[in-house]
Amino acid sequence: SSSSAASDVYKRQILLCATIVLNNNGLDFIDVASTQIIKSLTPLFTAFFSMLLLRQKQPLIIYPIFLISSLGVYISTDTSTSKVSYTGVTLILSSGLCLAMAVTLQQLILTREGLSTLPLHPMSLVFYTTPVEFLILGPLFFVLEFPSYDERDQSTIGFIPLTLLILVDASCVFLLRWVQNITIKSTSALTLTVISQFKFVIVITLSSLFFEYKLDLKKLIGLCLLMIGTTSYGVVRRRHTVKKPVVQAIPPSTSRIIVL
């Protein structure tokens, strides 16, 4: 029903906003390197919620594959100066759990009946969720972020450049959400979280090219393990994907028995 689908949309946005808030607060307690290691466990969480909410059982082989990918992130991350806090680990883990549940609900919304009699289109989901996200994050911004700004922060950039930056950022987020919806609708939420790990490879590569980040043999081995794990998941998913046969509905007129 439409009320059930709308409820799922609201739940998904609340979880997504909780992901952002928990992640930002977690970064106050642990560094980015430790955050990346913990976030590499998100595919494991997504597989669990897919089984729980979507009744999708995954091949057992993918769980060692995910652990190999997480090991690759750990090896390629510089943890020599990392600071670990139980509060930070709890916040980042909670952020990963919320993200996994949010993308699973996202798949549920996109693959079943949405707010009308037809399945919800990926672009329609963006239009439905954007106002809800603004209404949730807007007050949180003024409560959590705005008091930390001082006059120096506000005077470093003018009004027009700030407006242009906001428009560019909003356009990129809009495009990103649309692509994410298309990916989930055509594949699955689990596939999206696995693909998202490629961001780590891109960040490490660009950092080594433009920011003098040292890419030694250990980090290269870690990146290779991450790419092997991600590629192996694609191979396993392709082998275990069962195409459902197309069943054509029989018109009511031909399914009746006419008695003379």
Secondary structure, 3 states (H helix, E strand, C coil): CHHHHHHHHHHHHHHHHHHHHHHHHHCCCCCHHHHHHHHCCHHHHHHHHHHHHCCCCCCCCHHHHHHHHHHHHHHHCCCCCCCCCHHHHHHHHHHHHHHHHHHHHHHHHHHCECCCCCECCHHHHHHHHHHHHHHHHHHHHHHHHHHHCCHHHHHCCCHHHHHHHHHHHHHHHHHHHHHHHHHHHHCCHHHHHHHHCHHHHHHHHHHHHHCCCCCCHHHHHHHHHHHHHHHHHHHHHHHHCCCCCCCCCCCHHHCCCCCC
